[in-house]
Each structure stands twice: as C-alpha cells, then as structure tokens.
C-alpha cells in the first residue's frame, strides 16, 4: 500500500470512483457502464495465495436503493468470504473455536441502471458516494460477523491493483475476543479468554465496469503468544500445542503477523 494519510476525507474516494466511471462511460463498456441483467458475477481472487484460504460463505443482496430525480438506482453486491485455513483449523483443534480472526472478503457491486444510463441532472458523484458508503459499511458488517468489534479507521491511502486501476485503501484496527480452553497434562484446563488486537486492510475501486471491494483482517501479534499468556509459567505454549495437536498446528499459531499482512495485501490487489 502507498500514500497513507491519517484522517483523510472520504470525498477523495468519491472523486476517484466518479472519475473512473465518467472517463470509461464514454467508451460504452458493458456491465455497470452499459447495463447488466441477471445475477452479479462473483468477484475473482486471482492470486495463488488464495489456495491457503477456504471459502466459508457468500452473499448476494441489494446494498442500497435510492431515488435520484426520476430514476431509482440499485446497487447489487455479490461477496465471497474466506478464512485462513491453517489458523482456523489450529484454533478448532486446540481450543475448539468456531471461526478465526484471519479472514478475507471480496465483493463486486453492480449499479443498475449503469452510470452512463443516468439521465442528465442526476448526480453521479452523489451516486458514487452512496456506493462508497455502502461498501465501507458492508466491510464493517463483515468484520463484525467474523467476531471483530470496535473497528476504527487508522489511515487512508491509495494503491494500484493488478488490473491497473487506482484503489482507495484504508488500514483499520479492531478487537477479537478469543475464547476457549487448553487441556493441560494435569487434567485441568487453562482458560484462553482474551481480547486480541486486530489490523485490517480495505480497498475500493472502480474497474470500468463495476465497483470492487476487497479486504481482510488478522491479529497484530502471533496467536501462540495468547496461548503462552494463558498457560502457567512452567508450561511452554508451543510444546503444549504440539503435543495436543501437532507441529503444523503450533507453526500456524506462531505465524508472524507480517505474513498475514502480505497475504491480505496481495489478495486485495488481485481481485477482479
């Protein structure tokens, strides 16, 4: 990611999205520019890094509907939701958790009617502002559904996605409540009820046809450290997890957050 600016106005995003739509509207592209009928195509995550992630859900809905003069505009979305399989499996094996703080989302938003079909006098900037608000609200809701609360924007910037378009990006922070217990050799259980800090990345851009939204979240510290804090001083977390599950599980929980950040950042720019 690049050009980060804390506390920057969301008007910048609206201008970028509008400029992308207006410039390409003259070309008469199909889809969001030119109109589309039927289901919204699912977003495609083209990076090979997605192989380590497991699709756990998807959704289709109308993210907003509004009247602009004589025209009613609808924004339809299709979203794919993924979890990082090694961590989700490790948490399930060790503390019987359902869910994971390491997640990724990819969304396509289709405007109907398309931008180039709006009559004169209907404000494209206003419409694209609604798209931006709907996209960011949907991402917050997805994070909350994954158990990530108290989400706040930390920085705003831009990046170039693989298709060559410019995305507005945000770095966000949040919290995830990890709950469960680790069986000990003594037969007792160590409680792992802790709130862990989360970082998230979000990108929104117009690809000339639709608005694409992508982002993910991950813990800011290795999860094995949470286990280590929950265990007695005489018990080593990595050894305990290895004996409880296996070395691969311990390795997954010890993943450096920088690796998650790299994964999420590369997945984000690969969405088409």
DRENPA-3360 file (N, C-alpha, C; in nm, 2 decimals, always signed):
BEGIN
1 = XXXXXXXX = +0.08/-0.12/+0.00/+0.00/+0.00/+0.00/+0.09/+0.12/+0.00 ~ +0.03/+0.24/-0.05/+0.11/+0.36/-0.05/+0.03/+0.48/-0.03 ~ +0.10/+0.59/-0.01/+0.04/+0.72/+0.01/-0.07/+0.72/+0.12 ~ -0.03/+0.68/+0.24/-0.12/+0.68/+0.35/-0.13/+0.81/+0.42 ~ -0.26/+0.85/+0.45/-0.28/+0.98/+0.51/-0.39/+0.96/+0.62 ~ -0.35/+0.97/+0.75/-0.45/+0.95/+0.86/-0.55/+1.06/+0.85 ~ -0.68/+1.01/+0.88/-0.79/+1.10/+0.89/-0.83/+1.18/+0.77 ~ -0.80/+1.12/+0.65/-0.83/+1.19/+0.53/-0.98/+1.18/+0.49;
9 = XXXXXXXX = -1.04/+1.28/+0.42/-1.18/+1.29/+0.39/-1.22/+1.18/+0.29 ~ -1.34/+1.12/+0.31/-1.39/+1.02/+0.22/-1.43/+1.09/+0.08 ~ -1.44/+1.22/+0.08/-1.47/+1.28/-0.05/-1.37/+1.25/-0.16 ~ -1.24/+1.23/-0.12/-1.14/+1.19/-0.21/-1.18/+1.06/-0.29 ~ -1.23/+0.96/-0.21/-1.27/+0.84/-0.27/-1.38/+0.86/-0.37 ~ -1.47/+0.94/-0.34/-1.59/+0.96/-0.43/-1.54/+1.02/-0.56 ~ -1.45/+1.11/-0.55/-1.40/+1.18/-0.67/-1.32/+1.07/-0.76 ~ -1.24/+0.99/-0.70/-1.17/+0.88/-0.77/-1.27/+0.79/-0.84;
17 = XXXXXXXX = -1.37/+0.74/-0.77/-1.46/+0.65/-0.82/-1.54/+0.71/-0.94 ~ -1.58/+0.84/-0.92/-1.66/+0.91/-1.02/-1.57/+0.93/-1.14 ~ -1.45/+0.97/-1.12/-1.36/+1.00/-1.24/-1.34/+0.87/-1.32 ~ -1.32/+0.76/-1.25/-1.31/+0.63/-1.32/-1.43/+0.59/-1.40 ~ -1.55/+0.61/-1.34/-1.67/+0.58/-1.41/-1.70/+0.68/-1.53 ~ -1.68/+0.81/-1.51/-1.71/+0.90/-1.61/-1.61/+0.89/-1.73 ~ -1.49/+0.86/-1.70/-1.39/+0.85/-1.81/-1.42/+0.73/-1.90 ~ -1.46/+0.62/-1.83/-1.48/+0.50/-1.91/-1.63/+0.49/-1.96;
25 = XXXXXXXX = -1.71/+0.58/-1.91/-1.85/+0.58/-1.96/-1.86/+0.61/-2.11 ~ -1.77/+0.70/-2.16/-1.77/+0.74/-2.30/-1.73/+0.62/-2.39 ~ -1.66/+0.52/-2.33/-1.62/+0.41/-2.41/-1.74/+0.31/-2.44 ~ -1.84/+0.32/-2.34/-1.96/+0.24/-2.36/-1.93/+0.09/-2.32 ~ -1.86/+0.07/-2.21/-1.84/-0.07/-2.17/-1.97/-0.14/-2.13 ~ -1.97/-0.27/-2.13/-2.08/-0.35/-2.08/-2.07/-0.35/-1.93 ~ -2.18/-0.40/-1.86/-2.18/-0.42/-1.72/-2.23/-0.29/-1.65 ~ -2.16/-0.25/-1.55/-2.20/-0.13/-1.47/-2.21/-0.01/-1.57;
33 = XXXXXXXX = -2.12/+0.00/-1.66/-2.13/+0.10/-1.77/-2.19/+0.04/-1.89 ~ -2.32/+0.06/-1.91/-2.38/+0.00/-2.02/-2.50/-0.09/-1.98 ~ -2.50/-0.14/-1.86/-2.61/-0.22/-1.81/-2.59/-0.36/-1.81 ~ -2.64/-0.43/-1.71/-2.63/-0.58/-1.70/-2.76/-0.63/-1.64 ~ -2.80/-0.74/-1.69/-2.92/-0.81/-1.64/-2.87/-0.94/-1.57 ~ -2.96/-1.00/-1.49/-2.92/-1.13/-1.43/-2.84/-1.11/-1.30 ~ -2.78/-1.22/-1.26/-2.70/-1.22/-1.13/-2.57/-1.14/-1.15 ~ -2.53/-1.09/-1.04/-2.40/-1.02/-1.04/-2.29/-1.13/-1.04;
41 = XXXXXXXX = -2.19/-1.12/-1.13/-2.08/-1.21/-1.14/-2.00/-1.21/-1.01 ~ -1.96/-1.33/-0.96/-1.88/-1.33/-0.84/-1.74/-1.26/-0.86 ~ -1.69/-1.20/-0.76/-1.55/-1.14/-0.78/-1.45/-1.26/-0.78 ~ -1.35/-1.24/-0.86/-1.25/-1.34/-0.88/-1.12/-1.30/-0.80 ~ -1.07/-1.38/-0.71/-0.94/-1.36/-0.65/-0.84/-1.43/-0.73 ~ -0.75/-1.36/-0.80/-0.66/-1.42/-0.90/-0.53/-1.47/-0.84 ~ -0.49/-1.42/-0.72/-0.36/-1.46/-0.66/-0.36/-1.60/-0.62 ~ -0.25/-1.67/-0.64/-0.23/-1.81/-0.60/-0.23/-1.82/-0.44;
49 = XXXXXXXX = -0.21/-1.71/-0.38/-0.21/-1.71/-0.23/-0.35/-1.76/-0.17 ~ -0.45/-1.74/-0.25/-0.59/-1.78/-0.21/-0.60/-1.93/-0.18 ~ -0.50/-2.01/-0.23/-0.50/-2.15/-0.22/-0.50/-2.19/-0.07 ~ -0.44/-2.11/+0.02/-0.43/-2.14/+0.16/-0.55/-2.09/+0.24 ~ -0.65/-2.03/+0.16/-0.77/-1.98/+0.23/-0.89/-2.07/+0.19 ~ -0.99/-2.07/+0.27/-1.10/-2.16/+0.25/-1.23/-2.07/+0.24 ~ -1.30/-2.09/+0.13/-1.43/-2.01/+0.12/-1.53/-2.07/+0.22 ~ -1.58/-1.98/+0.31/-1.67/-2.02/+0.41/-1.82/-1.97/+0.39;
57 = XXXXXXXX = -1.83/-1.87/+0.31/-1.97/-1.82/+0.29/-1.97/-1.73/+0.17 ~ -2.09/-1.69/+0.12/-2.10/-1.59/+0.01/-2.24/-1.53/+0.03 ~ -2.26/-1.41/-0.03/-2.38/-1.34/-0.01/-2.41/-1.27/-0.14 ~ -2.54/-1.25/-0.16/-2.59/-1.16/-0.27/-2.71/-1.08/-0.21 ~ -2.70/-0.95/-0.23/-2.80/-0.86/-0.17/-2.80/-0.73/-0.24 ~ -2.90/-0.65/-0.21/-2.91/-0.51/-0.25/-2.85/-0.42/-0.14 ~ -2.74/-0.36/-0.17/-2.67/-0.28/-0.06/-2.73/-0.15/-0.04 ~ -2.79/-0.09/-0.15/-2.87/+0.03/-0.13/-2.96/+0.05/-0.25;
65 = XXXXXXXX = -3.06/+0.13/-0.23/-3.16/+0.16/-0.33/-3.20/+0.30/-0.30 ~ -3.19/+0.39/-0.40/-3.23/+0.53/-0.38/-3.28/+0.60/-0.51 ~ -3.37/+0.70/-0.49/-3.42/+0.77/-0.60/-3.34/+0.90/-0.62 ~ -3.31/+0.92/-0.75/-3.23/+1.03/-0.79/-3.31/+1.10/-0.90 ~ -3.39/+1.20/-0.87/-3.48/+1.26/-0.97/-3.58/+1.15/-1.01 ~ -3.59/+1.13/-1.14/-3.69/+1.03/-1.20/-3.64/+0.89/-1.19 ~ -3.51/+0.87/-1.15/-3.45/+0.74/-1.16/-3.43/+0.67/-1.02 ~ -3.46/+0.55/-1.01/-3.43/+0.47/-0.89/-3.31/+0.38/-0.92;
73 = XXXXXXXX = -3.20/+0.40/-0.84/-3.08/+0.33/-0.86/-3.06/+0.23/-0.76 ~ -3.03/+0.11/-0.80/-3.00/+0.00/-0.70/-2.85/-0.04/-0.72 ~ -2.79/-0.08/-0.61/-2.66/-0.13/-0.61/-2.66/-0.27/-0.55 ~ -2.63/-0.37/-0.64/-2.64/-0.51/-0.61/-2.50/-0.56/-0.58 ~ -2.48/-0.64/-0.47/-2.35/-0.69/-0.44/-2.35/-0.85/-0.44 ~ -2.23/-0.90/-0.47/-2.20/-1.04/-0.45/-2.07/-1.05/-0.38 ~ -2.06/-1.12/-0.27/-1.95/-1.13/-0.19/-1.90/-1.27/-0.16 ~ -1.77/-1.29/-0.16/-1.71/-1.42/-0.12/-1.63/-1.40/+0.01;
81 = XXXXXXXX = -1.65/-1.49/+0.10/-1.59/-1.47/+0.23/-1.49/-1.59/+0.26 ~ -1.37/-1.57/+0.30/-1.27/-1.67/+0.32/-1.21/-1.66/+0.46 ~ -1.16/-1.77/+0.51/-1.08/-1.78/+0.63/-0.95/-1.84/+0.60 ~ -0.85/-1.80/+0.67/-0.71/-1.86/+0.65/-0.72/-2.00/+0.71 ~ -0.72/-2.11/+0.63/-0.75/-2.24/+0.68/-0.65/-2.29/+0.79 ~ -0.52/-2.27/+0.77/-0.43/-2.32/+0.88/-0.46/-2.27/+1.02 ~ -0.49/-2.14/+1.03/-0.52/-2.08/+1.16/-0.66/-2.13/+1.21 ~ -0.76/-2.13/+1.12/-0.89/-2.17/+1.16/-0.89/-2.32/+1.21;
89 = XXXXXXXX = -0.82/-2.40/+1.14/-0.81/-2.54/+1.18/-0.73/-2.56/+1.31 ~ -0.62/-2.47/+1.33/-0.54/-2.48/+1.45/-0.63/-2.44/+1.58 ~ -0.71/-2.33/+1.56/-0.79/-2.29/+1.67/-0.90/-2.39/+1.70 ~ -0.95/-2.46/+1.60/-1.05/-2.56/+1.62/-1.00/-2.68/+1.70 ~ -0.87/-2.72/+1.66/-0.81/-2.83/+1.73/-0.76/-2.81/+1.87 ~ -0.73/-2.68/+1.90/-0.67/-2.66/+2.03/-0.77/-2.60/+2.13 ~ -0.85/-2.51/+2.09/-0.95/-2.45/+2.19/-1.09/-2.47/+2.15 ~ -1.11/-2.56/+2.04/-1.25/-2.59/+2.00/-1.32/-2.46/+1.95;
97 = XXXXXXXX = -1.25/-2.37/+1.89/-1.31/-2.25/+1.84/-1.38/-2.27/+1.71 ~ -1.49/-2.20/+1.69/-1.55/-2.19/+1.56/-1.53/-2.05/+1.50 ~ -1.45/-2.04/+1.40/-1.42/-1.91/+1.35/-1.27/-1.88/+1.36 ~ -1.24/-1.76/+1.31/-1.10/-1.72/+1.31/-1.08/-1.57/+1.29 ~ -0.98/-1.51/+1.35/-0.96/-1.37/+1.33/-0.88/-1.34/+1.20 ~ -0.85/-1.44/+1.12/-0.78/-1.42/+1.00/-0.87/-1.45/+0.88 ~ -0.93/-1.34/+0.82/-1.04/-1.35/+0.72/-1.01/-1.26/+0.61 ~ -1.08/-1.29/+0.49/-1.06/-1.21/+0.37/-1.20/-1.20/+0.30;
105 = XXXXXXXX = -1.23/-1.09/+0.24/-1.36/-1.07/+0.18/-1.33/-1.01/+0.04 ~ -1.41/-1.05/-0.06/-1.41/-0.99/-0.19/-1.55/-0.96/-0.24 ~ -1.58/-0.84/-0.29/-1.72/-0.80/-0.32/-1.72/-0.73/-0.46 ~ -1.82/-0.77/-0.54/-1.84/-0.69/-0.66/-1.98/-0.62/-0.64 ~ -1.98/-0.49/-0.67/-2.10/-0.41/-0.66/-2.14/-0.36/-0.80 ~ -2.26/-0.39/-0.84/-2.31/-0.36/-0.98/-2.42/-0.25/-0.96 ~ -2.41/-0.14/-1.03/-2.51/-0.03/-1.03/-2.61/-0.06/-1.14 ~ -2.74/-0.05/-1.11/-2.84/-0.06/-1.21/-2.95/+0.05/-1.18;
113 = XXXXXXXX = -2.97/+0.14/-1.28/-2.90/+0.14/-1.41/-2.76/+0.19/-1.40 ~ -2.68/+0.16/-1.51/-2.54/+0.19/-1.51/-2.52/+0.35/-1.51 ~ -2.40/+0.38/-1.47/-2.36/+0.53/-1.46/-2.39/+0.60/-1.59 ~ -2.36/+0.54/-1.71/-2.37/+0.60/-1.84/-2.52/+0.61/-1.88 ~ -2.61/+0.54/-1.81/-2.75/+0.54/-1.84/-2.83/+0.64/-1.75 ~ -2.76/+0.70/-1.66/-2.84/+0.80/-1.58/-2.87/+0.93/-1.66 ~ -2.99/+0.98/-1.65/-3.03/+1.10/-1.72/-2.95/+1.22/-1.68 ~ -2.94/+1.32/-1.77/-2.87/+1.44/-1.73/-2.94/+1.51/-1.61;
121 = XXXXXXXX = -2.85/+1.56/-1.52/-2.90/+1.62/-1.40/-2.90/+1.53/-1.28 ~ -2.88/+1.40/-1.30/-2.87/+1.30/-1.19/-2.72/+1.30/-1.15 ~ -2.69/+1.33/-1.03/-2.56/+1.35/-0.98/-2.48/+1.22/-0.97 ~ -2.38/+1.20/-1.06/-2.30/+1.08/-1.05/-2.22/+1.08/-0.92 ~ -2.17/+1.19/-0.88/-2.09/+1.20/-0.76/-2.17/+1.15/-0.64 ~ -2.30/+1.19/-0.63/-2.39/+1.15/-0.52/-2.41/+1.00/-0.52 ~ -2.43/+0.95/-0.64/-2.45/+0.80/-0.65/-2.32/+0.73/-0.61 ~ -2.21/+0.77/-0.66/-2.08/+0.70/-0.62/-2.05/+0.72/-0.47;
129 = XXXXXXXX = -2.10/+0.83/-0.41/-2.08/+0.85/-0.27/-2.16/+0.75/-0.19 ~ -2.28/+0.72/-0.25/-2.36/+0.61/-0.18/-2.29/+0.47/-0.20 ~ -2.23/+0.45/-0.31/-2.16/+0.32/-0.33/-2.05/+0.31/-0.23 ~ -1.97/+0.42/-0.21/-1.86/+0.41/-0.12/-1.91/+0.39/+0.02 ~ -2.01/+0.46/+0.06/-2.06/+0.44/+0.20/-2.11/+0.30/+0.22 ~ -2.18/+0.24/+0.12/-2.24/+0.11/+0.12/-2.12/+0.01/+0.13 ~ -2.02/+0.03/+0.06/-1.90/-0.06/+0.06/-1.83/-0.07/+0.19 ~ -1.81/+0.05/+0.25/-1.74/+0.05/+0.38/-1.82/+0.00/+0.49;
137 = XXXXXXXX = -1.95/+0.03/+0.48/-2.05/-0.02/+0.59/-2.05/-0.17/+0.58 ~ -2.06/-0.23/+0.45/-2.06/-0.37/+0.44/-1.94/-0.44/+0.49 ~ -1.82/-0.38/+0.47/-1.70/-0.44/+0.52/-1.70/-0.44/+0.67 ~ -1.74/-0.33/+0.73/-1.75/-0.33/+0.88/-1.85/-0.44/+0.93 ~ -1.96/-0.46/+0.86/-2.05/-0.56/+0.90/-1.99/-0.70/+0.89 ~ -1.91/-0.72/+0.78/-1.85/-0.85/+0.76/-1.75/-0.88/+0.87 ~ -1.67/-0.77/+0.91/-1.58/-0.79/+1.02/-1.65/-0.83/+1.15 ~ -1.76/-0.76/+1.17/-1.84/-0.79/+1.29/-1.90/-0.93/+1.29;
145 = XXXXXXXX = -1.94/-0.97/+1.17/-1.99/-1.11/+1.16/-1.88/-1.21/+1.19 ~ -1.76/-1.17/+1.16/-1.64/-1.26/+1.19/-1.59/-1.25/+1.34 ~ -1.66/-1.17/+1.42/-1.63/-1.15/+1.56/-1.53/-1.04/+1.59 ~ -1.51/-0.95/+1.49/-1.42/-0.84/+1.51/-1.50/-0.71/+1.54 ~ -1.47/-0.66/+1.66/-1.55/-0.55/+1.70/-1.46/-0.42/+1.72 ~ -1.53/-0.31/+1.75/-1.46/-0.18/+1.77/-1.37/-0.14/+1.66 ~ -1.42/-0.15/+1.54/-1.34/-0.13/+1.42/-1.33/+0.03/+1.40 ~ -1.21/+0.07/+1.38/-1.18/+0.21/+1.36/-1.08/+0.23/+1.24;
153 = XXXXXXXX = -1.10/+0.34/+1.17/-1.01/+0.37/+1.06/-0.88/+0.44/+1.12 ~ -0.77/+0.38/+1.08/-0.64/+0.44/+1.13/-0.57/+0.52/+1.02 ~ -0.57/+0.48/+0.89/-0.51/+0.55/+0.78/-0.58/+0.53/+0.66 ~ -0.57/+0.63/+0.57/-0.62/+0.62/+0.43/-0.51/+0.64/+0.33 ~ -0.52/+0.57/+0.22/-0.41/+0.59/+0.12/-0.46/+0.54/-0.02 ~ -0.37/+0.51/-0.11/-0.41/+0.46/-0.24/-0.31/+0.35/-0.27 ~ -0.35/+0.26/-0.37/-0.26/+0.16/-0.42/-0.31/+0.13/-0.56 ~ -0.22/+0.07/-0.64/-0.26/+0.03/-0.78/-0.28/-0.12/-0.78;
161 = XXXXXXXX = -0.40/-0.16/-0.82/-0.43/-0.30/-0.82/-0.38/-0.36/-0.95 ~ -0.38/-0.50/-0.96/-0.32/-0.56/-1.07/-0.38/-0.53/-1.20 ~ -0.51/-0.49/-1.20/-0.58/-0.45/-1.33/-0.53/-0.32/-1.38 ~ -0.45/-0.24/-1.29/-0.40/-0.11/-1.33/-0.48/+0.00/-1.28 ~ -0.60/-0.02/-1.21/-0.68/+0.08/-1.16/-0.63/+0.13/-1.02 ~ -0.67/+0.25/-0.98/-0.62/+0.30/-0.85/-0.73/+0.28/-0.75 ~ -0.70/+0.22/-0.64/-0.79/+0.19/-0.53/-0.76/+0.28/-0.42 ~ -0.87/+0.33/-0.35/-0.85/+0.39/-0.22/-0.85/+0.28/-0.12;
169 = XXXXXXXX = -0.75/+0.30/-0.03/-0.73/+0.19/+0.07/-0.74/+0.25/+0.21 ~ -0.77/+0.16/+0.30/-0.78/+0.20/+0.44/-0.71/+0.10/+0.53 ~ -0.64/+0.14/+0.63/-0.59/+0.05/+0.74/-0.68/+0.07/+0.86 ~ -0.74/-0.03/+0.91/-0.83/-0.02/+1.02/-0.78/-0.11/+1.14 ~ -0.83/-0.08/+1.26/-0.80/-0.15/+1.38/-0.93/-0.21/+1.44 ~ -0.91/-0.31/+1.52/-1.03/-0.37/+1.58/-0.99/-0.46/+1.69 ~ -1.08/-0.54/+1.75/-1.06/-0.63/+1.85/-1.13/-0.76/+1.83 ~ -1.07/-0.87/+1.87/-1.14/-1.00/+1.85/-1.13/-1.08/+1.99;
177 = XXXXXXXX = -1.24/-1.13/+2.03/-1.25/-1.20/+2.16/-1.23/-1.35/+2.13 ~ -1.11/-1.40/+2.17/-1.08/-1.54/+2.16/-1.12/-1.61/+2.29 ~ -1.20/-1.71/+2.27/-1.25/-1.78/+2.39/-1.22/-1.93/+2.38 ~ -1.20/-2.00/+2.49/-1.18/-2.14/+2.49/-1.09/-2.18/+2.60 ~ -1.05/-2.31/+2.60/-0.96/-2.36/+2.70/-0.86/-2.46/+2.64 ~ -0.74/-2.47/+2.70/-0.64/-2.56/+2.65/-0.62/-2.67/+2.76 ~ -0.64/-2.79/+2.72/-0.62/-2.90/+2.82/-0.48/-2.91/+2.86 ~ -0.45/-2.93/+2.99/-0.32/-2.94/+3.05/-0.29/-3.08/+3.09;
185 = XXXXXXXX = -0.16/-3.12/+3.09/-0.12/-3.25/+3.13/-0.17/-3.30/+3.27 ~ -0.20/-3.20/+3.35/-0.26/-3.23/+3.49/-0.40/-3.27/+3.48 ~ -0.47/-3.25/+3.37/-0.61/-3.28/+3.36/-0.70/-3.16/+3.37 ~ -0.64/-3.05/+3.41/-0.72/-2.93/+3.42/-0.71/-2.85/+3.28 ~ -0.78/-2.74/+3.28/-0.79/-2.66/+3.16/-0.75/-2.52/+3.18 ~ -0.66/-2.46/+3.09/-0.62/-2.32/+3.10/-0.71/-2.24/+3.02 ~ -0.78/-2.14/+3.08/-0.87/-2.05/+3.01/-0.80/-1.96/+2.91 ~ -0.84/-1.95/+2.79/-0.78/-1.86/+2.69/-0.88/-1.75/+2.65;
193 = XXXXXXXX = -0.94/-1.70/+2.75/-1.04/-1.59/+2.72/-0.97/-1.46/+2.72 ~ -0.93/-1.41/+2.60/-0.86/-1.28/+2.59/-0.91/-1.21/+2.46 ~ -0.90/-1.08/+2.47/-0.93/-0.99/+2.36/-0.80/-0.95/+2.29 ~ -0.79/-0.99/+2.16/-0.66/-0.96/+2.09/-0.68/-0.85/+1.99 ~ -0.58/-0.77/+1.97/-0.58/-0.66/+1.87/-0.57/-0.71/+1.73 ~ -0.65/-0.64/+1.65/-0.67/-0.68/+1.51/-0.63/-0.56/+1.42 ~ -0.57/-0.59/+1.30/-0.55/-0.49/+1.20/-0.62/-0.54/+1.07 ~ -0.67/-0.45/+1.00/-0.75/-0.48/+0.88/-0.71/-0.39/+0.76;
201 = XXXXXXXX = -0.72/-0.44/+0.64/-0.70/-0.36/+0.52/-0.82/-0.37/+0.43 ~ -0.86/-0.25/+0.37/-0.97/-0.25/+0.28/-0.94/-0.16/+0.16 ~ -0.98/-0.21/+0.04/-0.96/-0.13/-0.08/-1.09/-0.12/-0.16 ~ -1.12/-0.01/-0.22/-1.24/+0.01/-0.30/-1.19/+0.08/-0.43 ~ -1.24/+0.03/-0.55/-1.20/+0.09/-0.67/-1.31/+0.06/-0.78 ~ -1.31/+0.14/-0.88/-1.40/+0.12/-1.00/-1.31/+0.06/-1.11 ~ -1.35/-0.05/-1.17/-1.27/-0.12/-1.27/-1.32/-0.09/-1.41 ~ -1.41/+0.01/-1.42/-1.46/+0.04/-1.56/-1.59/-0.03/-1.58;
209 = XXXXXXXX = -1.62/-0.13/-1.50/-1.75/-0.20/-1.52/-1.82/-0.20/-1.39 ~ -1.76/-0.23/-1.28/-1.82/-0.24/-1.15/-1.73/-0.18/-1.05 ~ -1.79/-0.17/-0.93/-1.71/-0.13/-0.81/-1.66/-0.25/-0.74 ~ -1.53/-0.27/-0.71/-1.48/-0.38/-0.64/-1.44/-0.34/-0.50 ~ -1.46/-0.43/-0.41/-1.43/-0.40/-0.27/-1.36/-0.53/-0.22 ~ -1.24/-0.51/-0.15/-1.17/-0.63/-0.10/-1.10/-0.59/+0.02 ~ -1.08/-0.68/+0.11/-1.01/-0.65/+0.24/-1.01/-0.77/+0.33 ~ -0.92/-0.76/+0.43/-0.91/-0.87/+0.52/-0.86/-0.83/+0.66;
217 = XXXXXXXX = -0.85/-0.92/+0.75/-0.81/-0.88/+0.89/-0.73/-0.99/+0.95 ~ -0.64/-0.96/+1.05/-0.55/-1.05/+1.11/-0.51/-1.00/+1.24 ~ -0.46/-1.08/+1.33/-0.41/-1.04/+1.46/-0.28/-0.96/+1.45 ~ -0.25/-0.87/+1.54/-0.13/-0.79/+1.53/-0.01/-0.86/+1.60 ~ -0.04/-0.97/+1.68/+0.06/-1.05/+1.74/+0.04/-1.20/+1.71 ~ +0.15/-1.28/+1.71/+0.13/-1.42/+1.69/+0.03/-1.48/+1.79 ~ -0.06/-1.56/+1.75/-0.16/-1.62/+1.84/-0.10/-1.71/+1.94 ~ +0.02/-1.77/+1.92/+0.08/-1.85/+2.01/+0.11/-1.77/+2.14;
225 = XXXXXXXX = +0.13/-1.64/+2.13/+0.16/-1.56/+2.25/+0.04/-1.55/+2.34 ~ -0.08/-1.56/+2.28/-0.20/-1.56/+2.36/-0.21/-1.69/+2.44 ~ -0.17/-1.80/+2.38/-0.17/-1.92/+2.45/-0.07/-1.92/+2.56 ~ +0.05/-1.86/+2.53/+0.16/-1.86/+2.63/+0.12/-1.78/+2.75 ~ +0.04/-1.67/+2.73/+0.00/-1.59/+2.85/-0.11/-1.67/+2.93 ~ -0.18/-1.75/+2.86/-0.29/-1.83/+2.94/-0.23/-1.94/+3.02 ~ -0.12/-2.00/+2.98/-0.06/-2.12/+3.04/+0.02/-2.08/+3.16 ~ +0.04/-2.17/+3.26/+0.13/-2.15/+3.37/+0.27/-2.13/+3.32;
233 = XXXXXXXX = +0.35/-2.05/+3.40/+0.49/-2.02/+3.36/+0.57/-2.15/+3.33 ~ +0.54/-2.26/+3.40/+0.61/-2.38/+3.38/+0.58/-2.46/+3.25 ~ +0.48/-2.41/+3.18/+0.43/-2.48/+3.06/+0.46/-2.40/+2.94 ~ +0.52/-2.46/+2.84/+0.56/-2.39/+2.71/+0.44/-2.41/+2.62 ~ +0.40/-2.30/+2.56/+0.28/-2.30/+2.47/+0.30/-2.38/+2.34 ~ +0.42/-2.36/+2.28/+0.45/-2.43/+2.16/+0.45/-2.59/+2.18 ~ +0.52/-2.62/+2.29/+0.53/-2.77/+2.32/+0.39/-2.82/+2.35 ~ +0.31/-2.75/+2.43/+0.17/-2.80/+2.46/+0.09/-2.81/+2.34;
241 = XXXXXXXX = +0.09/-2.72/+2.25/+0.01/-2.73/+2.13/+0.06/-2.84/+2.04 ~ +0.19/-2.86/+2.03/+0.24/-2.97/+1.95/+0.20/-3.11/+2.01 ~ +0.20/-3.12/+2.14/+0.15/-3.24/+2.20/+0.00/-3.26/+2.19 ~ -0.07/-3.15/+2.20/-0.22/-3.16/+2.19/-0.26/-3.18/+2.04 ~ -0.19/-3.13/+1.95/-0.23/-3.14/+1.81/-0.11/-3.20/+1.73 ~ -0.03/-3.11/+1.67/+0.09/-3.14/+1.60/+0.17/-3.02/+1.58 ~ +0.29/-3.04/+1.52/+0.39/-2.93/+1.50/+0.33/-2.83/+1.40 ~ +0.26/-2.88/+1.30/+0.20/-2.79/+1.20/+0.10/-2.69/+1.26;
249 = XXXXXXXX = +0.02/-2.74/+1.36/-0.07/-2.66/+1.43/+0.00/-2.55/+1.51 ~ +0.11/-2.59/+1.58/+0.19/-2.49/+1.65/+0.25/-2.39/+1.56 ~ +0.29/-2.43/+1.44/+0.35/-2.34/+1.35/+0.25/-2.24/+1.30 ~ +0.13/-2.29/+1.27/+0.02/-2.20/+1.22/-0.01/-2.09/+1.33 ~ -0.01/-2.13/+1.45/-0.04/-2.03/+1.56/+0.07/-1.93/+1.59 ~ +0.19/-1.97/+1.54/+0.31/-1.89/+1.56/+0.34/-1.80/+1.44 ~ +0.25/-1.80/+1.34/+0.27/-1.72/+1.22/+0.29/-1.57/+1.26 ~ +0.39/-1.51/+1.19/+0.42/-1.37/+1.21/+0.31/-1.29/+1.15;
257 = XXXXXXXX = +0.26/-1.19/+1.21/+0.15/-1.10/+1.15/+0.19/-1.04/+1.02 ~ +0.32/-1.02/+1.00/+0.37/-0.96/+0.88/+0.34/-1.05/+0.76 ~ +0.33/-1.18/+0.78/+0.29/-1.27/+0.68/+0.15/-1.26/+0.64 ~ +0.06/-1.24/+0.75/-0.08/-1.22/+0.72/-0.10/-1.09/+0.64 ~ -0.03/-0.98/+0.68/-0.04/-0.85/+0.61/+0.00/-0.87/+0.47 ~ +0.11/-0.94/+0.44/+0.15/-0.96/+0.30/+0.04/-1.04/+0.22 ~ -0.01/-1.14/+0.28/-0.12/-1.22/+0.21/-0.24/-1.13/+0.18 ~ -0.29/-1.06/+0.28/-0.41/-0.98/+0.26/-0.38/-0.87/+0.16;
265 = XXXXXXXX = -0.27/-0.81/+0.16/-0.24/-0.70/+0.07/-0.23/-0.75/-0.07 ~ -0.17/-0.87/-0.09/-0.16/-0.93/-0.23/-0.29/-0.98/-0.28 ~ -0.37/-1.04/-0.19/-0.50/-1.09/-0.23/-0.59/-0.97/-0.27 ~ -0.58/-0.86/-0.19/-0.67/-0.74/-0.22/-0.64/-0.69/-0.36 ~ -0.52/-0.67/-0.40/-0.49/-0.61/-0.53/-0.52/-0.71/-0.64 ~ -0.54/-0.84/-0.61/-0.56/-0.94/-0.72/-0.71/-0.96/-0.75 ~ -0.80/-0.89/-0.68/-0.94/-0.91/-0.71/-0.98/-0.85/-0.84 ~ -1.06/-0.92/-0.92/-1.11/-0.87/-1.05/-1.25/-0.91/-1.06;
% end
